[in-house]
Amino acid sequence: MKLNFYFLALFCFIWQGYSAHAQGELEYEFDSHDFGTFAEGTQATYNFRVRNTGTEPVAITNVQPSCGCTTPEWTKTPLKPGEIGYIKVIYNSTGRPGPFNKSITVTSDAATPTHILYIKGNVGLADTKKDHTPEQKALSPRLAVGSTSYNFGKLEKGQKAVTKFLIKNTGRQDLIIKGVRSACNCVSYRMSEPALKPGQTATLELTFIPTMLKEQNEVVTIISNDIVMPDLRLTLKADVVESPAPQNMLKEGN
């Protein structure tokens, strides 16, 4: 009787240890994002990428921003081990000029159940003046780009792809890139220089994370203080396919 009790206690101890170890865990690619400076009225959007690095599925149960100015969307299906999910945050800048710094609390059933993400940026005043004189246009900064499209070829759904565009200020005042817009909200950007002086060249880096299975022609609008062409459009192309099925672990073990 005592021997049976001993084995039962040992089994419970081993099972508890296995259960504690066999658990999902979320690893975030980035904990924060800086939108930089963009025009008021822009819906600033960023996708935080997260991977389940544990051994069990993980469900993101809630995403709570620190204020009503930020709207979250996230992967609702449980993430299998090794699978990648997204937490998309959309900051509404309408009526909110000036700098901002917001937090987003992510809750899940992972080993670490709570994680905090951060977004920040600076909302500039919207240009409400639609008509400009020839003199103003002549003095305006001018955004010029060598190529207006890029083809990534074949990409897996959820795969992070990066391309760079060389841009130049051909105008007479400093050029400032205020933000980017895309219909899929799956494109983010980074500038090598915060502002371009007349004649200066810089690199615009676009990060594209496709979320739909199809041949995509994603139009990305570059917002700047160029009053002649404030919304320059670039096109990102890709043939998006499903990720390969994971290898059979039993066969791999044999």
Sequence and secondary structure as in RCSB ss.txt:
>XXXX:A:sequence
MKLNFYFLALFCFIWQGYSAHAQGELEYEFDSHDFGTFAEGTQATYNFRVRNTGTEPVAITNVQPSCGCTTPEWT
KTPLKPGEIGYIKVIYNSTGRPGPFNKSITVTSDAATPTHILYIKGNVGLADTKKDHTPEQKALSPRLAVGSTSY
NFGKLEKGQKAVTKFLIKNTGRQDLIIKGVRSACNCVSYRMSEPALKPGQTATLELTFIPTMLKEQNEVVTIISN
DIVMPDLRLTLKADVVESPAPQNMLKEGN
>XXXX:A:secstr
 HHHHHHHHHHHHHHHHHHHHS   EEES SEEEEEEEETT EEEEEEEEEE SSS B EEEEEESSTTEEEEE 
 S B TT EEEEEEEEE TT  EEEEEEEEEEESSSS EEEEEEEEEEE         HHHHHHS  EEES SEE
EEEEEETT  EEEEEEEEE SSS B EEEEEETTS EEEEESSSSB TT EEEEEEEE   SSSEEEEEEEEEES
 SSSSEEEEEEEEEEE       HHHHH 
